[in-house]
């Protein structure tokens, strides 16, 4: 299985969908994985998986905002379809 570290700047729509699906109400402290990268820096991330890849998405205030905005846009689309 492939493991990929992803910064919020490089999120694809597919990974963002996985994040919002797994964490519809946001993530908790227990969901956060902390590790040291090859450069010796400490990274905090949340994990989402596909059949062949584990994505570790770095946590940042921008990630939280992007997930929130994406979730709200998705709700607006659903409301428009229902009307």
PyMOL Python script that loads the backbone (N, CA, C, O; Angstrom):
from pymol import cmd

cmd.read_pdbstr("""\
ATOM      1  N   UNK A   1       0.848  -1.173   0.000  1.00  0.00           N
ATOM      2  CA  UNK A   1       0.000   0.000   0.000  1.00  0.00           C
ATOM      3  C   UNK A   1       0.899   1.244   0.000  1.00  0.00           C
ATOM      4  O   UNK A   1       1.888   1.308   0.730  1.00  0.00           O
ATOM      5  N   UNK A   2       0.548   2.202  -0.808  1.00  0.00           N
ATOM      6  CA  UNK A   2       1.309   3.438  -0.946  1.00  0.00           C
ATOM      7  C   UNK A   2       0.876   4.421   0.141  1.00  0.00           C
ATOM      8  O   UNK A   2      -0.309   4.510   0.463  1.00  0.00           O
ATOM      9  N   UNK A   3       1.843   5.168   0.713  1.00  0.00           N
ATOM     10  CA  UNK A   3       1.555   6.193   1.716  1.00  0.00           C
ATOM     11  C   UNK A   3       2.001   7.534   1.146  1.00  0.00           C
ATOM     12  O   UNK A   3       3.136   7.679   0.692  1.00  0.00           O
ATOM     13  N   UNK A   4       1.090   8.523   1.173  1.00  0.00           N
ATOM     14  CA  UNK A   4       1.362   9.827   0.585  1.00  0.00           C
ATOM     15  C   UNK A   4       1.043  10.910   1.606  1.00  0.00           C
ATOM     16  O   UNK A   4      -0.034  10.917   2.202  1.00  0.00           O
ATOM     17  N   UNK A   5       1.991  11.830   1.804  1.00  0.00           N
ATOM     18  CA  UNK A   5       1.756  12.992   2.657  1.00  0.00           C
ATOM     19  C   UNK A   5       1.306  14.137   1.752  1.00  0.00           C
ATOM     20  O   UNK A   5       1.970  14.455   0.765  1.00  0.00           O
ATOM     21  N   UNK A   6       0.178  14.749   2.095  1.00  0.00           N
ATOM     22  CA  UNK A   6      -0.403  15.786   1.248  1.00  0.00           C
ATOM     23  C   UNK A   6      -0.583  17.062   2.051  1.00  0.00           C
ATOM     24  O   UNK A   6      -1.134  17.042   3.151  1.00  0.00           O
ATOM     25  N   UNK A   7      -0.119  18.167   1.499  1.00  0.00           N
ATOM     26  CA  UNK A   7      -0.351  19.482   2.086  1.00  0.00           C
ATOM     27  C   UNK A   7      -1.694  19.991   1.576  1.00  0.00           C
ATOM     28  O   UNK A   7      -2.131  19.609   0.490  1.00  0.00           O
ATOM     29  N   UNK A   8      -2.347  20.846   2.347  1.00  0.00           N
ATOM     30  CA  UNK A   8      -3.666  21.330   1.957  1.00  0.00           C
ATOM     31  C   UNK A   8      -3.624  22.016   0.589  1.00  0.00           C
ATOM     32  O   UNK A   8      -4.608  21.967  -0.150  1.00  0.00           O
ATOM     33  N   UNK A   9      -2.509  22.650   0.241  1.00  0.00           N
ATOM     34  CA  UNK A   9      -2.377  23.331  -1.054  1.00  0.00           C
ATOM     35  C   UNK A   9      -2.477  22.372  -2.233  1.00  0.00           C
ATOM     36  O   UNK A   9      -2.789  22.785  -3.349  1.00  0.00           O
ATOM     37  N   UNK A  10      -2.214  21.096  -1.987  1.00  0.00           N
ATOM     38  CA  UNK A  10      -2.190  20.115  -3.068  1.00  0.00           C
ATOM     39  C   UNK A  10      -3.342  19.117  -2.977  1.00  0.00           C
ATOM     40  O   UNK A  10      -3.295  18.046  -3.582  1.00  0.00           O
ATOM     41  N   UNK A  11      -4.371  19.476  -2.220  1.00  0.00           N
ATOM     42  CA  UNK A  11      -5.525  18.595  -2.098  1.00  0.00           C
ATOM     43  C   UNK A  11      -6.255  18.480  -3.433  1.00  0.00           C
ATOM     44  O   UNK A  11      -6.508  19.481  -4.103  1.00  0.00           O
ATOM     45  N   UNK A  12      -6.583  17.266  -3.803  1.00  0.00           N
ATOM     46  CA  UNK A  12      -7.430  17.062  -4.972  1.00  0.00           C
ATOM     47  C   UNK A  12      -8.877  16.989  -4.501  1.00  0.00           C
ATOM     48  O   UNK A  12      -9.141  16.828  -3.310  1.00  0.00           O
ATOM     49  N   UNK A  13      -9.795  17.106  -5.425  1.00  0.00           N
ATOM     50  CA  UNK A  13     -11.213  16.989  -5.081  1.00  0.00           C
ATOM     51  C   UNK A  13     -11.512  15.617  -4.486  1.00  0.00           C
ATOM     52  O   UNK A  13     -12.322  15.497  -3.567  1.00  0.00           O
ATOM     53  N   UNK A  14     -10.860  14.586  -5.010  1.00  0.00           N
ATOM     54  CA  UNK A  14     -11.084  13.226  -4.498  1.00  0.00           C
ATOM     55  C   UNK A  14     -10.655  13.094  -3.036  1.00  0.00           C
ATOM     56  O   UNK A  14     -11.367  12.498  -2.228  1.00  0.00           O
ATOM     57  N   UNK A  15      -9.485  13.652  -2.699  1.00  0.00           N
ATOM     58  CA  UNK A  15      -9.008  13.573  -1.314  1.00  0.00           C
ATOM     59  C   UNK A  15      -9.898  14.423  -0.409  1.00  0.00           C
ATOM     60  O   UNK A  15     -10.205  14.021   0.713  1.00  0.00           O
ATOM     61  N   UNK A  16     -10.309  15.582  -0.887  1.00  0.00           N
ATOM     62  CA  UNK A  16     -11.199  16.435  -0.106  1.00  0.00           C
ATOM     63  C   UNK A  16     -12.533  15.735   0.143  1.00  0.00           C
ATOM     64  O   UNK A  16     -13.089  15.836   1.236  1.00  0.00           O
ATOM     65  N   UNK A  17     -13.043  15.036  -0.849  1.00  0.00           N
ATOM     66  CA  UNK A  17     -14.269  14.240  -0.665  1.00  0.00           C
ATOM     67  C   UNK A  17     -14.083  13.192   0.418  1.00  0.00           C
ATOM     68  O   UNK A  17     -14.961  13.005   1.260  1.00  0.00           O
ATOM     69  N   UNK A  18     -12.937  12.500   0.402  1.00  0.00           N
ATOM     70  CA  UNK A  18     -12.653  11.483   1.417  1.00  0.00           C
ATOM     71  C   UNK A  18     -12.609  12.109   2.814  1.00  0.00           C
ATOM     72  O   UNK A  18     -13.142  11.548   3.771  1.00  0.00           O
ATOM     73  N   UNK A  19     -11.968  13.276   2.919  1.00  0.00           N
ATOM     74  CA  UNK A  19     -11.869  13.966   4.218  1.00  0.00           C
ATOM     75  C   UNK A  19     -13.241  14.346   4.748  1.00  0.00           C
ATOM     76  O   UNK A  19     -13.557  14.096   5.911  1.00  0.00           O
ATOM     77  N   UNK A  20     -14.053  14.951   3.892  1.00  0.00           N
ATOM     78  CA  UNK A  20     -15.376  15.407   4.330  1.00  0.00           C
ATOM     79  C   UNK A  20     -16.276  14.221   4.649  1.00  0.00           C
ATOM     80  O   UNK A  20     -17.096  14.288   5.564  1.00  0.00           O
ATOM     81  N   UNK A  21     -16.125  13.138   3.895  1.00  0.00           N
ATOM     82  CA  UNK A  21     -16.909  11.931   4.170  1.00  0.00           C
ATOM     83  C   UNK A  21     -16.513  11.300   5.504  1.00  0.00           C
ATOM     84  O   UNK A  21     -17.375  10.892   6.282  1.00  0.00           O
ATOM     85  N   UNK A  22     -15.211  11.222   5.766  1.00  0.00           N
ATOM     86  CA  UNK A  22     -14.734  10.594   7.003  1.00  0.00           C
ATOM     87  C   UNK A  22     -14.932  11.495   8.217  1.00  0.00           C
ATOM     88  O   UNK A  22     -15.205  11.004   9.312  1.00  0.00           O
ATOM     89  N   UNK A  23     -14.796  12.804   8.036  1.00  0.00           N
ATOM     90  CA  UNK A  23     -14.885  13.757   9.142  1.00  0.00           C
ATOM     91  C   UNK A  23     -15.948  14.825   8.855  1.00  0.00           C
ATOM     92  O   UNK A  23     -15.604  16.001   8.735  1.00  0.00           O
ATOM     93  N   UNK A  24     -17.228  14.449   8.741  1.00  0.00           N
ATOM     94  CA  UNK A  24     -18.259  15.433   8.386  1.00  0.00           C
ATOM     95  C   UNK A  24     -18.423  16.542   9.425  1.00  0.00           C
ATOM     96  O   UNK A  24     -18.847  17.649   9.092  1.00  0.00           O
ATOM     97  N   UNK A  25     -18.092  16.253  10.665  1.00  0.00           N
ATOM     98  CA  UNK A  25     -18.198  17.261  11.728  1.00  0.00           C
ATOM     99  C   UNK A  25     -16.826  17.769  12.149  1.00  0.00           C
ATOM    100  O   UNK A  25     -16.687  18.359  13.220  1.00  0.00           O
ATOM    101  N   UNK A  26     -15.816  17.547  11.320  1.00  0.00           N
ATOM    102  CA  UNK A  26     -14.450  17.918  11.659  1.00  0.00           C
ATOM    103  C   UNK A  26     -13.761  16.769  12.381  1.00  0.00           C
ATOM    104  O   UNK A  26     -14.395  15.781  12.751  1.00  0.00           O
ATOM    105  N   UNK A  27     -12.485  16.909  12.570  1.00  0.00           N
ATOM    106  CA  UNK A  27     -11.719  15.847  13.228  1.00  0.00           C
ATOM    107  C   UNK A  27     -11.443  16.227  14.678  1.00  0.00           C
ATOM    108  O   UNK A  27     -11.415  17.405  15.035  1.00  0.00           O
ATOM    109  N   UNK A  28     -11.240  15.202  15.504  1.00  0.00           N
ATOM    110  CA  UNK A  28     -10.941  15.376  16.920  1.00  0.00           C
ATOM    111  C   UNK A  28      -9.456  15.138  17.168  1.00  0.00           C
ATOM    112  O   UNK A  28      -8.724  14.693  16.284  1.00  0.00           O
ATOM    113  N   UNK A  29      -9.037  15.438  18.365  1.00  0.00           N
ATOM    114  CA  UNK A  29      -7.648  15.221  18.771  1.00  0.00           C
ATOM    115  C   UNK A  29      -7.239  13.763  18.547  1.00  0.00           C
ATOM    116  O   UNK A  29      -6.110  13.486  18.143  1.00  0.00           O
ATOM    117  N   UNK A  30      -8.160  12.835  18.812  1.00  0.00           N
ATOM    118  CA  UNK A  30      -7.868  11.406  18.661  1.00  0.00           C
ATOM    119  C   UNK A  30      -7.630  11.004  17.203  1.00  0.00           C
ATOM    120  O   UNK A  30      -7.019   9.967  16.946  1.00  0.00           O
ATOM    121  N   UNK A  31      -8.103  11.805  16.251  1.00  0.00           N
ATOM    122  CA  UNK A  31      -7.944  11.504  14.833  1.00  0.00           C
ATOM    123  C   UNK A  31      -6.586  11.945  14.285  1.00  0.00           C
ATOM    124  O   UNK A  31      -6.212  11.568  13.174  1.00  0.00           O
ATOM    125  N   UNK A  32      -5.853  12.736  15.056  1.00  0.00           N
ATOM    126  CA  UNK A  32      -4.610  13.332  14.581  1.00  0.00           C
ATOM    127  C   UNK A  32      -3.439  12.371  14.782  1.00  0.00           C
ATOM    128  O   UNK A  32      -3.256  11.792  15.853  1.00  0.00           O
ATOM    129  N   UNK A  33      -2.663  12.226  13.723  1.00  0.00           N
ATOM    130  CA  UNK A  33      -1.455  11.407  13.752  1.00  0.00           C
ATOM    131  C   UNK A  33      -0.268  12.366  13.735  1.00  0.00           C
ATOM    132  O   UNK A  33      -0.201  13.248  12.878  1.00  0.00           O
ATOM    133  N   UNK A  34       0.652  12.208  14.655  1.00  0.00           N
ATOM    134  CA  UNK A  34       1.859  13.048  14.693  1.00  0.00           C
ATOM    135  C   UNK A  34       3.076  12.179  14.422  1.00  0.00           C
ATOM    136  O   UNK A  34       3.192  11.072  14.947  1.00  0.00           O
ATOM    137  N   UNK A  35       3.984  12.693  13.597  1.00  0.00           N
ATOM    138  CA  UNK A  35       5.185  11.944  13.259  1.00  0.00           C
ATOM    139  C   UNK A  35       6.281  12.916  12.838  1.00  0.00           C
ATOM    140  O   UNK A  35       6.033  14.096  12.592  1.00  0.00           O
ATOM    141  N   UNK A  36       7.483  12.393  12.763  1.00  0.00           N
ATOM    142  CA  UNK A  36       8.632  13.184  12.347  1.00  0.00           C
ATOM    143  C   UNK A  36       8.970  12.809  10.899  1.00  0.00           C
ATOM    144  O   UNK A  36       9.149  11.632  10.584  1.00  0.00           O
ATOM    145  N   UNK A  37       9.056  13.819  10.020  1.00  0.00           N
ATOM    146  CA  UNK A  37       9.346  13.521   8.621  1.00  0.00           C
ATOM    147  C   UNK A  37      10.848  13.300   8.416  1.00  0.00           C
ATOM    148  O   UNK A  37      11.628  13.353   9.368  1.00  0.00           O
ATOM    149  N   UNK A  38      11.237  13.056   7.174  1.00  0.00           N
ATOM    150  CA  UNK A  38      12.633  12.754   6.875  1.00  0.00           C
ATOM    151  C   UNK A  38      13.568  13.941   7.122  1.00  0.00           C
ATOM    152  O   UNK A  38      14.781  13.762   7.240  1.00  0.00           O
ATOM    153  N   UNK A  39      13.005  15.155   7.201  1.00  0.00           N
ATOM    154  CA  UNK A  39      13.801  16.348   7.485  1.00  0.00           C
ATOM    155  C   UNK A  39      13.884  16.650   8.976  1.00  0.00           C
ATOM    156  O   UNK A  39      14.497  17.640   9.375  1.00  0.00           O
ATOM    157  N   UNK A  40      13.273  15.808   9.797  1.00  0.00           N
ATOM    158  CA  UNK A  40      13.306  15.995  11.240  1.00  0.00           C
ATOM    159  C   UNK A  40      12.229  16.918  11.778  1.00  0.00           C
ATOM    160  O   UNK A  40      12.224  17.234  12.967  1.00  0.00           O
ATOM    161  N   UNK A  41      11.307  17.361  10.912  1.00  0.00           N
ATOM    162  CA  UNK A  41      10.219  18.245  11.358  1.00  0.00           C
ATOM    163  C   UNK A  41       9.044  17.399  11.825  1.00  0.00           C
ATOM    164  O   UNK A  41       8.760  16.340  11.267  1.00  0.00           O
ATOM    165  N   UNK A  42       8.363  17.892  12.868  1.00  0.00           N
ATOM    166  CA  UNK A  42       7.180  17.192  13.351  1.00  0.00           C
ATOM    167  C   UNK A  42       5.969  17.622  12.539  1.00  0.00           C
ATOM    168  O   UNK A  42       5.745  18.808  12.297  1.00  0.00           O
ATOM    169  N   UNK A  43       5.195  16.630  12.126  1.00  0.00           N
ATOM    170  CA  UNK A  43       4.033  16.843  11.278  1.00  0.00           C
ATOM    171  C   UNK A  43       2.809  16.293  12.007  1.00  0.00           C
ATOM    172  O   UNK A  43       2.873  15.234  12.632  1.00  0.00           O
ATOM    173  N   UNK A  44       1.705  17.015  11.923  1.00  0.00           N
ATOM    174  CA  UNK A  44       0.414  16.526  12.401  1.00  0.00           C
ATOM    175  C   UNK A  44      -0.482  16.370  11.179  1.00  0.00           C
ATOM    176  O   UNK A  44      -0.541  17.254  10.325  1.00  0.00           O
ATOM    177  N   UNK A  45      -1.177  15.239  11.102  1.00  0.00           N
ATOM    178  CA  UNK A  45      -1.991  14.954   9.923  1.00  0.00           C
ATOM    179  C   UNK A  45      -3.188  14.103  10.316  1.00  0.00           C
ATOM    180  O   UNK A  45      -3.234  13.521  11.400  1.00  0.00           O
ATOM    181  N   UNK A  46      -4.151  14.045   9.413  1.00  0.00           N
ATOM    182  CA  UNK A  46      -5.268  13.112   9.550  1.00  0.00           C
ATOM    183  C   UNK A  46      -5.162  12.130   8.386  1.00  0.00           C
ATOM    184  O   UNK A  46      -4.638  12.459   7.322  1.00  0.00           O
ATOM    185  N   UNK A  47      -5.665  10.930   8.606  1.00  0.00           N
ATOM    186  CA  UNK A  47      -5.513   9.863   7.623  1.00  0.00           C
ATOM    187  C   UNK A  47      -6.828   9.571   6.923  1.00  0.00           C
ATOM    188  O   UNK A  47      -7.880   9.478   7.555  1.00  0.00           O
ATOM    189  N   UNK A  48      -6.750   9.427   5.596  1.00  0.00           N
ATOM    190  CA  UNK A  48      -7.854   8.894   4.803  1.00  0.00           C
ATOM    191  C   UNK A  48      -7.270   7.850   3.862  1.00  0.00           C
ATOM    192  O   UNK A  48      -6.102   7.926   3.481  1.00  0.00           O
ATOM    193  N   UNK A  49      -8.096   6.872   3.492  1.00  0.00           N
ATOM    194  CA  UNK A  49      -7.600   5.747   2.691  1.00  0.00           C
ATOM    195  C   UNK A  49      -8.456   5.513   1.460  1.00  0.00           C
ATOM    196  O   UNK A  49      -9.664   5.748   1.449  1.00  0.00           O
ATOM    197  N   UNK A  50      -7.775   5.039   0.421  1.00  0.00           N
ATOM    198  CA  UNK A  50      -8.450   4.465  -0.729  1.00  0.00           C
ATOM    199  C   UNK A  50      -8.038   2.997  -0.751  1.00  0.00           C
ATOM    200  O   UNK A  50      -7.376   2.529   0.174  1.00  0.00           O
ATOM    201  N   UNK A  51      -8.415   2.280  -1.777  1.00  0.00           N
ATOM    202  CA  UNK A  51      -8.077   0.861  -1.839  1.00  0.00           C
ATOM    203  C   UNK A  51      -6.571   0.615  -1.863  1.00  0.00           C
ATOM    204  O   UNK A  51      -6.085  -0.379  -1.324  1.00  0.00           O
ATOM    205  N   UNK A  52      -5.831   1.540  -2.500  1.00  0.00           N
ATOM    206  CA  UNK A  52      -4.398   1.305  -2.665  1.00  0.00           C
ATOM    207  C   UNK A  52      -3.480   2.355  -2.038  1.00  0.00           C
ATOM    208  O   UNK A  52      -2.257   2.235  -2.112  1.00  0.00           O
ATOM    209  N   UNK A  53      -4.071   3.388  -1.419  1.00  0.00           N
ATOM    210  CA  UNK A  53      -3.251   4.489  -0.909  1.00  0.00           C
ATOM    211  C   UNK A  53      -3.744   4.977   0.447  1.00  0.00           C
ATOM    212  O   UNK A  53      -4.946   5.081   0.689  1.00  0.00           O
ATOM    213  N   UNK A  54      -2.791   5.274   1.327  1.00  0.00           N
ATOM    214  CA  UNK A  54      -3.081   5.933   2.598  1.00  0.00           C
ATOM    215  C   UNK A  54      -2.593   7.369   2.446  1.00  0.00           C
ATOM    216  O   UNK A  54      -1.411   7.609   2.202  1.00  0.00           O
ATOM    217  N   UNK A  55      -3.510   8.321   2.592  1.00  0.00           N
ATOM    218  CA  UNK A  55      -3.155   9.736   2.522  1.00  0.00           C
ATOM    219  C   UNK A  55      -3.061  10.299   3.925  1.00  0.00           C
ATOM    220  O   UNK A  55      -3.984  10.150   4.727  1.00  0.00           O
ATOM    221  N   UNK A  56      -1.943  10.946   4.221  1.00  0.00           N
ATOM    222  CA  UNK A  56      -1.780  11.680   5.470  1.00  0.00           C
ATOM    223  C   UNK A  56      -1.848  13.154   5.091  1.00  0.00           C
ATOM    224  O   UNK A  56      -0.922  13.695   4.487  1.00  0.00           O
ATOM    225  N   UNK A  57      -2.959  13.796   5.456  1.00  0.00           N
ATOM    226  CA  UNK A  57      -3.192  15.187   5.072  1.00  0.00           C
ATOM    227  C   UNK A  57      -2.750  16.071   6.227  1.00  0.00           C
ATOM    228  O   UNK A  57      -3.287  15.995   7.331  1.00  0.00           O
ATOM    229  N   UNK A  58      -1.748  16.921   5.947  1.00  0.00           N
ATOM    230  CA  UNK A  58      -1.211  17.810   6.978  1.00  0.00           C
ATOM    231  C   UNK A  58      -2.303  18.733   7.503  1.00  0.00           C
ATOM    232  O   UNK A  58      -3.112  19.266   6.744  1.00  0.00           O
ATOM    233  N   UNK A  59      -2.305  18.905   8.808  1.00  0.00           N
ATOM    234  CA  UNK A  59      -3.291  19.755   9.460  1.00  0.00           C
ATOM    235  C   UNK A  59      -2.808  21.200   9.448  1.00  0.00           C
ATOM    236  O   UNK A  59      -1.644  21.495   9.717  1.00  0.00           O
ATOM    237  N   UNK A  60      -3.737  22.084   9.128  1.00  0.00           N
ATOM    238  CA  UNK A  60      -3.479  23.518   9.187  1.00  0.00           C
ATOM    239  C   UNK A  60      -4.824  24.216   9.318  1.00  0.00           C
ATOM    240  O   UNK A  60      -5.870  23.606   9.095  1.00  0.00           O
ATOM    241  N   UNK A  61      -4.797  25.476   9.675  1.00  0.00           N
ATOM    242  CA  UNK A  61      -6.051  26.230   9.762  1.00  0.00           C
ATOM    243  C   UNK A  61      -6.686  26.317   8.382  1.00  0.00           C
ATOM    244  O   UNK A  61      -7.911  26.364   8.268  1.00  0.00           O
ATOM    245  N   UNK A  62      -5.875  26.338   7.337  1.00  0.00           N
ATOM    246  CA  UNK A  62      -6.405  26.386   5.975  1.00  0.00           C
ATOM    247  C   UNK A  62      -7.140  25.090   5.626  1.00  0.00           C
ATOM    248  O   UNK A  62      -8.149  25.130   4.922  1.00  0.00           O
ATOM    249  N   UNK A  63      -6.657  23.950   6.103  1.00  0.00           N
ATOM    250  CA  UNK A  63      -7.338  22.683   5.854  1.00  0.00           C
ATOM    251  C   UNK A  63      -8.725  22.716   6.460  1.00  0.00           C
ATOM    252  O   UNK A  63      -9.697  22.349   5.800  1.00  0.00           O
ATOM    253  N   UNK A  64      -8.833  23.147   7.698  1.00  0.00           N
ATOM    254  CA  UNK A  64     -10.127  23.218   8.362  1.00  0.00           C
ATOM    255  C   UNK A  64     -11.088  24.123   7.601  1.00  0.00           C
ATOM    256  O   UNK A  64     -12.255  23.774   7.421  1.00  0.00           O
ATOM    257  N   UNK A  65     -10.612  25.273   7.156  1.00  0.00           N
ATOM    258  CA  UNK A  65     -11.445  26.215   6.410  1.00  0.00           C
ATOM    259  C   UNK A  65     -11.872  25.617   5.071  1.00  0.00           C
ATOM    260  O   UNK A  65     -13.030  25.753   4.676  1.00  0.00           O
ATOM    261  N   UNK A  66     -10.956  24.962   4.376  1.00  0.00           N
ATOM    262  CA  UNK A  66     -11.265  24.352   3.088  1.00  0.00           C
ATOM    263  C   UNK A  66     -12.314  23.260   3.241  1.00  0.00           C
ATOM    264  O   UNK A  66     -13.246  23.182   2.441  1.00  0.00           O
ATOM    265  N   UNK A  67     -12.169  22.407   4.271  1.00  0.00           N
ATOM    266  CA  UNK A  67     -13.162  21.356   4.511  1.00  0.00           C
ATOM    267  C   UNK A  67     -14.521  21.956   4.826  1.00  0.00           C
ATOM    268  O   UNK A  67     -15.542  21.490   4.320  1.00  0.00           O
ATOM    269  N   UNK A  68     -14.539  22.989   5.660  1.00  0.00           N
ATOM    270  CA  UNK A  68     -15.795  23.637   6.040  1.00  0.00           C
ATOM    271  C   UNK A  68     -16.468  24.266   4.819  1.00  0.00           C
ATOM    272  O   UNK A  68     -17.670  24.091   4.618  1.00  0.00           O
ATOM    273  N   UNK A  69     -15.712  24.986   4.013  1.00  0.00           N
ATOM    274  CA  UNK A  69     -16.258  25.618   2.817  1.00  0.00           C
ATOM    275  C   UNK A  69     -16.776  24.582   1.837  1.00  0.00           C
ATOM    276  O   UNK A  69     -17.843  24.760   1.248  1.00  0.00           O
ATOM    277  N   UNK A  70     -16.028  23.500   1.656  1.00  0.00           N
ATOM    278  CA  UNK A  70     -16.433  22.443   0.735  1.00  0.00           C
ATOM    279  C   UNK A  70     -17.716  21.783   1.209  1.00  0.00           C
ATOM    280  O   UNK A  70     -18.609  21.509   0.408  1.00  0.00           O
ATOM    281  N   UNK A  71     -17.811  21.527   2.501  1.00  0.00           N
ATOM    282  CA  UNK A  71     -19.007  20.915   3.067  1.00  0.00           C
ATOM    283  C   UNK A  71     -20.208  21.830   2.872  1.00  0.00           C
ATOM    284  O   UNK A  71     -21.282  21.361   2.495  1.00  0.00           O
ATOM    285  N   UNK A  72     -20.047  23.128   3.121  1.00  0.00           N
ATOM    286  CA  UNK A  72     -21.140  24.086   2.963  1.00  0.00           C
ATOM    287  C   UNK A  72     -21.551  24.214   1.502  1.00  0.00           C
ATOM    288  O   UNK A  72     -22.743  24.307   1.212  1.00  0.00           O
ATOM    289  N   UNK A  73     -20.597  24.222   0.575  1.00  0.00           N
ATOM    290  CA  UNK A  73     -20.919  24.273  -0.851  1.00  0.00           C
ATOM    291  C   UNK A  73     -21.702  23.048  -1.263  1.00  0.00           C
ATOM    292  O   UNK A  73     -22.641  23.150  -2.052  1.00  0.00           O
ATOM    293  N   UNK A  74     -21.326  21.873  -0.733  1.00  0.00           N
ATOM    294  CA  UNK A  74     -22.009  20.627  -1.047  1.00  0.00           C
ATOM    295  C   UNK A  74     -23.437  20.666  -0.534  1.00  0.00           C
ATOM    296  O   UNK A  74     -24.344  20.212  -1.233  1.00  0.00           O
ATOM    297  N   UNK A  75     -23.670  21.194   0.666  1.00  0.00           N
ATOM    298  CA  UNK A  75     -25.025  21.311   1.207  1.00  0.00           C
ATOM    299  C   UNK A  75     -25.864  22.240   0.347  1.00  0.00           C
ATOM    300  O   UNK A  75     -27.033  21.948   0.098  1.00  0.00           O
ATOM    301  N   UNK A  76     -25.295  23.364  -0.120  1.00  0.00           N
ATOM    302  CA  UNK A  76     -26.020  24.286  -0.980  1.00  0.00           C
ATOM    303  C   UNK A  76     -26.423  23.614  -2.273  1.00  0.00           C
ATOM    304  O   UNK A  76     -27.529  23.838  -2.765  1.00  0.00           O
ATOM    305  N   UNK A  77     -25.555  22.798  -2.831  1.00  0.00           N
ATOM    306  CA  UNK A  77     -25.868  22.069  -4.070  1.00  0.00           C
ATOM    307  C   UNK A  77     -27.010  21.116  -3.845  1.00  0.00           C
ATOM    308  O   UNK A  77     -27.903  21.015  -4.687  1.00  0.00           O
ATOM    309  N   UNK A  78     -27.006  20.407  -2.721  1.00  0.00           N
ATOM    310  CA  UNK A  78     -28.080  19.463  -2.412  1.00  0.00           C
ATOM    311  C   UNK A  78     -29.396  20.212  -2.260  1.00  0.00           C
ATOM    312  O   UNK A  78     -30.424  19.751  -2.758  1.00  0.00           O
ATOM    313  N   UNK A  79     -29.388  21.357  -1.585  1.00  0.00           N
ATOM    314  CA  UNK A  79     -30.607  22.144  -1.426  1.00  0.00           C
ATOM    315  C   UNK A  79     -31.134  22.621  -2.764  1.00  0.00           C
ATOM    316  O   UNK A  79     -32.347  22.635  -2.973  1.00  0.00           O
ATOM    317  N   UNK A  80     -30.251  23.014  -3.683  1.00  0.00           N
ATOM    318  CA  UNK A  80     -30.670  23.471  -4.999  1.00  0.00           C
ATOM    319  C   UNK A  80     -31.302  22.327  -5.777  1.00  0.00           C
ATOM    320  O   UNK A  80     -32.279  22.546  -6.493  1.00  0.00           O
ATOM    321  N   UNK A  81     -30.777  21.121  -5.661  1.00  0.00           N
ATOM    322  CA  UNK A  81     -31.325  19.966  -6.348  1.00  0.00           C
ATOM    323  C   UNK A  81     -32.693  19.615  -5.774  1.00  0.00           C
ATOM    324  O   UNK A  81     -33.603  19.262  -6.524  1.00  0.00           O
ATOM    325  N   UNK A  82     -32.852  19.708  -4.456  1.00  0.00           N
ATOM    326  CA  UNK A  82     -34.120  19.384  -3.824  1.00  0.00           C
ATOM    327  C   UNK A  82     -35.223  20.364  -4.207  1.00  0.00           C
ATOM    328  O   UNK A  82     -36.391  19.985  -4.288  1.00  0.00           O
ATOM    329  N   UNK A  83     -34.854  21.631  -4.445  1.00  0.00           N
ATOM    330  CA  UNK A  83     -35.849  22.656  -4.810  1.00  0.00           C
ATOM    331  C   UNK A  83     -36.296  22.433  -6.199  1.00  0.00           C
ATOM    332  O   UNK A  83     -37.131  23.181  -6.707  1.00  0.00           O
TER     333      UNK A  83
END
""", "prot")
cmd.dss("prot")
cmd.show_as("cartoon", "prot")
cmd.util.cbc("prot")
cmd.orient("prot")
